[in-house]
Amino acid sequence: MSKIILEGYIVVPDDDLEAVSAELPTHIALTHEEEGCLLFQVTQKPGAPNVFNVYEEFVDQSAFELHQQRVRQSAWGAITTNVERHYTVREQD
């Protein structure tokens, strides 16, 4: 079974930055509680307050898909509607 790794960054519009920053700790905490989450990091890029680096590892495709589904239905999903996402997703044995 291959684990799933998502790596990249998001760019947050100025108008959404305060709300995204306020909701981020909850989003991280909820994701860490998900079954199958191995690692989940979202960090603001130094010197670029609108850019957040993202790194995720899930035990398998199913756990990753459940995470994506939860996010779409969450406050984080609503708040980040206008965010630009720049990710790569890959499998690792």
C-alpha positions as CSV (number, residue, x, y, z in Angstrom):
1,M,0.0,0.0,0.0
2,S,1.4,3.4,-1.0
3,K,1.2,6.5,1.2
4,I,0.1,9.7,-0.4
5,I,2.2,12.9,-0.2
6,L,0.9,16.3,-1.1
7,E,3.5,19.1,-1.4
8,G,3.3,22.7,-2.5
9,Y,1.9,26.0,-1.4
10,I,-1.1,28.2,-1.4
11,V,-1.4,31.9,-2.1
12,V,-4.0,33.8,-0.1
13,P,-5.6,37.0,-1.3
14,D,-5.1,40.0,0.9
15,D,-8.8,40.2,1.7
16,D,-8.8,36.6,3.0
17,L,-5.5,36.6,4.9
18,E,-6.8,37.5,8.3
19,A,-9.6,34.8,8.2
20,V,-7.3,32.1,6.8
21,S,-4.7,32.8,9.5
22,A,-7.3,32.7,12.2
23,E,-8.8,29.4,11.0
24,L,-5.5,27.7,10.2
25,P,-4.8,26.3,13.8
26,T,-8.2,24.6,13.8
27,H,-7.7,23.2,10.4
28,I,-4.3,21.8,11.4
29,A,-5.7,20.3,14.7
30,L,-8.7,18.7,12.9
31,T,-6.4,17.2,10.3
32,H,-4.0,15.7,12.9
33,E,-7.0,14.0,14.4
34,E,-8.0,12.3,11.2
35,E,-7.4,8.5,10.9
36,G,-4.6,7.9,8.4
37,C,-2.9,11.3,8.8
38,L,0.9,10.8,9.2
39,L,2.1,14.3,8.8
40,F,0.4,17.7,8.2
41,Q,2.2,21.0,8.1
42,V,1.1,24.4,6.9
43,T,3.6,27.2,7.5
44,Q,3.6,30.8,6.5
45,K,6.5,31.6,4.2
46,P,9.0,34.0,5.8
47,G,8.9,37.4,4.0
48,A,5.8,36.4,2.0
49,P,2.8,36.6,4.3
50,N,0.3,35.6,1.7
51,V,2.1,32.3,0.9
52,F,1.8,29.2,3.0
53,N,3.9,26.1,2.4
54,V,1.9,22.8,2.6
55,Y,3.2,19.3,3.2
56,E,0.9,16.3,3.9
57,E,1.3,12.6,4.3
58,F,-1.5,10.1,4.5
59,V,-1.3,6.3,4.9
60,D,-3.1,5.6,1.6
61,Q,-5.3,7.0,-1.1
62,S,-8.5,6.4,0.9
63,A,-7.3,8.4,3.9
64,F,-6.2,11.2,1.6
65,E,-9.6,11.2,-0.1
66,L,-11.5,11.3,3.3
67,H,-9.3,14.3,4.3
68,Q,-10.2,16.1,1.0
69,Q,-13.9,15.4,1.6
70,R,-13.8,16.7,5.2
71,V,-11.9,19.8,4.1
72,R,-14.6,20.6,1.4
73,Q,-17.3,20.5,4.1
74,S,-15.4,22.5,6.7
75,A,-15.0,26.1,7.7
76,W,-11.5,25.9,6.2
77,G,-13.0,24.9,2.9
78,A,-15.3,27.8,2.9
79,I,-12.7,30.4,4.0
80,T,-10.2,29.2,1.4
81,T,-12.5,29.4,-1.7
82,N,-10.4,32.1,-3.3
83,V,-7.0,30.7,-2.4
84,E,-4.7,29.7,-5.3
85,R,-3.4,26.2,-4.8
86,H,-0.1,24.9,-6.2
87,Y,0.3,21.3,-5.3
88,T,1.8,18.1,-6.5
89,V,0.4,14.8,-5.2
90,R,2.4,11.6,-5.4
91,E,2.4,8.0,-4.1
92,Q,5.4,6.6,-2.2
93,D,5.9,3.0,-1.4
